[in-house]
Amino acid sequence: MEITGSEFEGNTASTMIGGNNIYNENGGDISCNYVTNTFEFPPGGITSDNDFQGNYPVLLCIPNCHVDRPDWIGDKNCEGGDYNTEECGFDGGDCETYNSYTNCTVEYPGMIGSGYCDDGDYNIGYNTEECGFDGGDCETYNSYPNCTVVYPGRIGSGFCNGGVYDTEECGFDGGDCVILPDYPGCRVVLPNWIGDGDCDGGDYNTEECGFDGGDCETYNSYLNCTVEYPGNIGSGYCNGGVYNTEECGFDGGDCEEFNTLYPNCTVDNPGWIGNEYCNKLAPYDTFECGFDGGDCLA
């Protein structure tokens, strides 16, 4: 609402509103400040003598609007009730979104189009066709028809809530909990280990994580192989003990040459045999182990 400066010429009370004289020193536009529901003069357009003649309460620029909190008018939140009337400018324009849904009736109209999806047992009636599905706030939540949570506004909020929110039905919290786009259901401590070329096992070697991003393909081909470090299987280095067994494909093939050359050599670290360093202690420097694969013959 604006009153042009021509209605307040010079330094005279040429206009009377509500029985109060309004002065404007410099002319110019005078606008309604909906936050305070009072007239607002242009910068430098009012002096200490040019006020509302000491009247209290101050003159409302919506004179027929009678509410308990005029400062709520135009505060960006639709209050409804006596505020959402023609006399109060439909809450100073705050209720424009809510009023666009003519068949919507809710307890707190300011929640419509607030940016947060209101639904569930605590907010019945907002996420309906009549209310534009909470003024569009529930668009993300509604895209997951099988998702049922207490606080739907948390879905797609930018924060991973975990629990029932972090499920396939809820789009893994509307994408908030997705760390690896190729494996949206994968939850591990170190996601950068997925697909790094080393089989990490445990939570990494799961269907949700693509079996460590494909890193555990060799290890998983040995169904009866159980070792502490599955990444050692097929790594190119011969590991002894439970790794060099038939169940583990003789360390994923890494120990085939060792087993052929030294069938009677039993050591903890067969990879040390023939590594160009003489391990003088038995059983490495023995006939059965080729005198440490020739390392101790020099």
C-alpha positions in Angstrom: 0.0 0.0 0.0 1.5 3.3 -1.0 0.4 6.9 -0.5 2.0 9.3 -3.0 3.9 12.4 -1.8 1.4 14.7 -3.5 -0.9 13.9 -0.6 1.6 15.2 1.9 2.8 18.5 0.4 5.5 20.6 2.2 5.2 20.8 5.9 1.4 21.0 6.3 -1.1 18.4 7.4 -2.9 18.4 4.1 -4.2 14.9 4.6 -6.0 13.4 7.6 -6.1 9.7 8.1 -8.1 8.2 11.0 -8.3 11.7 12.5 -4.5 12.0 12.7 -2.3 14.6 11.0 0.6 13.1 9.0 3.5 15.4 8.1 6.1 14.7 5.4 9.0 17.2 5.3 10.4 16.4 1.9 7.4 14.9 0.0 8.0 11.7 -1.9 6.5 8.2 -1.5 5.2 7.0 1.8 4.7 3.3 2.1 3.2 0.9 4.5 5.6 -1.2 6.5 3.7 -4.4 7.0 6.0 -5.6 9.7 4.9 -2.9 12.0 1.7 -2.1 10.2 2.6 1.6 10.2 3.4 4.2 7.6 7.1 4.5 6.6 8.5 7.8 5.5 11.3 8.1 2.9 14.8 8.7 4.3 15.2 12.2 5.7 11.5 12.9 5.1 10.4 13.3 8.7 11.7 15.4 11.6 11.1 15.2 15.4 8.2 17.5 15.1 6.6 15.6 12.2 5.2 12.6 13.9 1.7 11.3 14.5 0.9 14.2 16.9 1.7 11.9 19.9 -1.1 9.6 19.1 -0.9 6.1 20.6 -1.2 3.4 19.3 0.5 4.7 16.2 -1.6 5.0 13.1 -2.1 1.7 11.3 -1.7 1.8 7.5 -4.4 -0.9 7.4 -6.9 1.0 9.6 -9.6 -1.7 9.7 -7.2 -4.5 10.7 -7.6 -5.2 14.4 -5.3 -8.0 15.6 -3.3 -8.6 18.8 0.0 -8.6 17.1 0.2 -6.2 14.2 3.9 -6.9 13.9 2.9 -10.3 12.6 1.4 -8.7 9.5 3.8 -9.2 6.6 6.4 -11.2 8.6 6.6 -13.9 5.9 4.5 -16.4 7.9 0.8 -16.9 7.2 -1.0 -16.6 10.6 -4.5 -17.3 9.4 -7.6 -16.4 11.4 -8.2 -12.7 11.8 -4.9 -12.0 10.1 -5.9 -13.7 6.9 -8.7 -11.3 6.0 -9.2 -8.6 3.4 -9.0 -6.0 6.1 -5.5 -7.2 7.0 -4.4 -7.6 3.5 -4.5 -11.3 3.9 -1.8 -11.1 6.6 0.1 -8.5 4.6 0.4 -10.9 1.7 1.8 -13.7 3.8 -1.1 -16.0 3.1 -0.9 -15.8 -0.7 0.4 -19.4 -1.0 -2.1 -20.8 1.4 -5.0 -19.0 -0.1 -4.2 -20.4 -3.5 -5.5 -23.7 -2.2 -9.2 -22.7 -1.7 -10.2 -26.1 -0.3 -7.3 -26.4 2.1 -8.2 -26.2 5.8 -5.4 -26.7 8.3 -4.6 -25.6 11.8 -1.4 -23.8 10.9 -1.6 -22.3 7.4 1.9 -21.0 7.7 3.2 -24.5 7.3 1.9 -24.7 3.8 4.8 -24.0 1.4 7.2 -23.5 4.3 9.9 -25.6 2.7 9.4 -28.5 5.1 7.1 -31.5 4.4 4.5 -31.7 7.1 2.8 -35.1 7.2 2.3 -38.1 9.5 0.5 -38.6 12.7 1.4 -35.1 14.0 0.5 -33.1 10.9 -2.6 -34.6 9.4 -4.2 -32.8 6.4 -1.2 -30.9 5.1 0.1 -33.5 2.6 -3.2 -33.7 0.6 -4.3 -32.7 -2.9 -6.5 -30.0 -1.4 -3.4 -28.4 0.1 -1.2 -28.9 -2.9 0.7 -31.6 -1.0 1.8 -29.1 1.6 2.3 -26.4 -1.0 4.8 -28.6 -2.9 6.9 -29.2 0.2 6.2 -33.0 0.1 7.2 -33.5 -3.5 10.4 -35.4 -2.6 8.7 -37.5 0.1 5.8 -38.4 -2.1 8.1 -39.7 -4.8 8.7 -42.7 -2.5 5.2 -44.2 -2.2 6.4 -47.0 0.1 8.2 -44.8 2.5 6.6 -44.4 5.9 8.4 -42.3 8.5 7.5 -40.2 11.5 9.1 -37.0 10.1 8.8 -37.0 6.3 10.4 -33.5 6.1 13.7 -35.1 6.9 13.6 -37.0 3.6 15.9 -35.2 1.2 16.8 -32.5 3.8 20.5 -32.7 3.0 21.3 -34.6 6.2 21.6 -38.4 6.5 19.2 -39.5 9.2 19.9 -43.2 9.0 17.6 -45.9 10.5 14.3 -46.3 8.7 15.0 -43.2 6.6 18.1 -44.9 5.1 16.2 -47.6 3.3 15.5 -48.4 -0.4 11.8 -47.6 0.2 12.8 -44.1 1.2 15.4 -43.6 -1.5 18.1 -43.8 1.2 16.8 -40.7 2.9 16.0 -39.1 -0.4 19.6 -39.5 -1.4 21.0 -37.9 1.7 22.7 -41.1 2.8 24.1 -42.1 -0.6 27.9 -42.0 -0.4 28.6 -44.0 -3.6 26.2 -43.3 -6.5 26.9 -46.8 -8.0 26.1 -48.5 -4.7 23.4 -46.4 -3.0 22.8 -48.9 -0.3 26.5 -49.3 0.7 27.4 -48.1 4.1 31.1 -48.5 5.1 33.5 -46.5 7.2 36.0 -45.9 4.3 34.0 -45.6 1.1 37.2 -44.8 -0.9 38.2 -48.5 -0.4 35.4 -49.6 -2.7 36.8 -50.5 -6.1 40.4 -49.6 -5.1 41.7 -52.9 -6.4 42.1 -54.6 -3.0 39.5 -56.9 -1.6 38.7 -55.7 1.9 36.1 -58.2 2.9 33.6 -57.7 5.8 31.0 -55.0 5.2 32.8 -54.1 2.0 32.3 -57.5 0.4 28.5 -57.4 0.3 26.0 -57.2 -2.5 25.1 -53.7 -1.4 28.7 -52.6 -2.0 29.1 -54.5 -5.2 31.4 -57.0 -3.4 33.9 -54.2 -2.7 33.3 -52.6 -6.1 34.4 -55.9 -7.8 37.6 -56.1 -5.8 36.6 -59.4 -4.2 35.8 -61.3 -7.4 38.9 -63.5 -7.1 38.4 -64.2 -3.4 34.7 -64.9 -3.8 35.4 -67.5 -6.5 36.8 -69.7 -3.7 33.6 -70.5 -1.8 35.2 -72.4 1.0 38.1 -70.0 1.6 38.0 -68.1 4.8 41.0 -65.9 5.6 41.7 -62.7 7.7 42.9 -60.7 4.7 41.0 -61.7 1.6 42.9 -59.1 -0.4 46.0 -61.3 -0.2 44.3 -63.9 -2.4 45.5 -63.5 -5.9 47.6 -60.4 -5.0 50.7 -61.7 -6.9 52.5 -62.6 -3.6 52.6 -66.2 -2.2 51.2 -66.2 1.3 51.6 -69.4 3.4 49.4 -71.0 6.0 45.6 -71.1 5.3 46.2 -69.0 2.2 48.2 -71.7 0.4 45.5 -74.3 0.6 43.3 -76.0 -2.0 40.2 -74.2 -0.5 41.8 -70.9 -1.3 43.2 -71.9 -4.7 46.7 -72.0 -3.3 46.6 -68.3 -2.6 44.6 -67.6 -5.8 47.4 -69.1 -7.9 50.1 -67.0 -6.3 51.8 -70.1 -4.8 51.7 -72.4 -7.8 55.3 -71.9 -8.8 56.5 -72.2 -5.2 54.5 -75.4 -4.7 55.9 -76.9 -7.9 59.5 -76.1 -7.2 59.6 -76.9 -3.4 56.8 -79.4 -2.7 58.4 -80.4 0.6 59.1 -76.9 1.8 56.9 -75.7 4.6 57.4 -72.1 5.8 55.3 -69.4 7.2 56.3 -66.9 4.5 56.9 -68.7 1.2 57.2 -65.4 -0.5 60.6 -65.0 1.1 61.9 -68.0 -0.9 63.9 -66.6 -3.8 63.5 -63.0 -2.9 67.3 -62.3 -3.3 67.8 -62.2 0.5 69.2 -65.1 2.4 67.1 -66.1 5.3 69.7 -68.3 7.1 67.3 -69.6 9.8 65.7 -72.9 9.3 63.6 -74.0 7.5 64.3 -71.5 4.8 68.0 -72.3 4.3 67.4 -76.0 3.8 67.6 -78.5 1.0 63.8 -78.9 0.9 63.5 -75.1 0.4 66.3 -74.9 -2.2 68.5 -73.1 0.3 66.1 -70.2 0.4 65.4 -70.5 -3.3 69.1 -70.1 -4.0 69.4 -66.9 -2.0 71.8 -68.6 0.4 74.0 -70.3 -2.2 76.1 -67.3 -2.9 
